[in-house]
Amino acid sequence: MKLMKVKEVMHVTSLARPTIYKYMAKGMFPKPVSLGGRAVAWVADEIDDWIMQCIAERDAEEEKDEQ
């Protein structure tokens, strides 16, 4: 299992740090794992799943628009 620090999550998702935390507060983004103290990281597979979900939602919208 791979863990990603916030800078890597920002790079992979193209989201800014405040947006990541805003989405988390709304339940729209995976929650991080505490590494002790103030350090946190995200499970890479959960971030990948979130990205795939975004793609699936986009594709569903496109199919809906075509009908």
C-alpha positions in Angstrom: 0.0 0.0 0.0 1.3 3.4 -1.0 0.7 6.6 0.9 0.7 10.1 -0.7 1.6 13.3 1.0 -0.5 16.4 0.2 1.9 17.8 -2.4 1.6 14.5 -4.4 -2.2 14.4 -4.0 -2.2 18.0 -5.3 -0.1 17.1 -8.3 -2.0 13.9 -9.2 -5.5 15.6 -8.9 -4.6 19.1 -10.0 -6.5 20.4 -7.0 -5.2 23.1 -4.7 -4.7 22.3 -1.0 -7.8 24.4 0.1 -10.0 22.6 -2.5 -8.9 19.2 -1.2 -9.8 20.1 2.4 -13.1 21.7 1.2 -14.0 18.6 -0.7 -13.1 16.4 2.4 -15.3 18.5 4.6 -18.2 18.0 2.2 -17.5 14.2 2.1 -16.5 14.5 -1.6 -12.9 13.4 -1.2 -11.0 10.6 0.6 -10.0 11.3 4.2 -6.2 11.1 5.0 -4.5 8.7 7.4 -2.8 10.2 10.4 0.9 9.5 10.6 1.4 11.0 14.0 1.5 14.6 15.1 0.2 16.8 12.3 1.5 14.5 9.5 -1.1 13.0 7.3 -1.1 11.1 4.0 -3.7 9.6 1.6 -4.0 6.0 0.5 -2.9 6.1 -3.2 -5.6 3.6 -4.3 -8.3 5.7 -2.7 -7.1 8.8 -4.7 -7.0 6.7 -7.9 -10.5 5.5 -7.2 -11.7 9.1 -6.7 -10.2 10.1 -10.0 -11.8 7.1 -11.7 -15.2 8.1 -10.1 -14.8 11.6 -11.5 -14.2 10.2 -15.0 -17.2 7.9 -14.7 -19.4 10.8 -13.6 -18.2 12.8 -16.6 -18.9 10.0 -19.0 -22.3 9.4 -17.5 -23.1 13.1 -18.0 -21.9 12.9 -21.6 -24.1 9.9 -22.3 -27.1 11.6 -20.6 -26.6 14.7 -22.8 -26.4 12.6 -26.0 -29.9 11.1 -25.3 
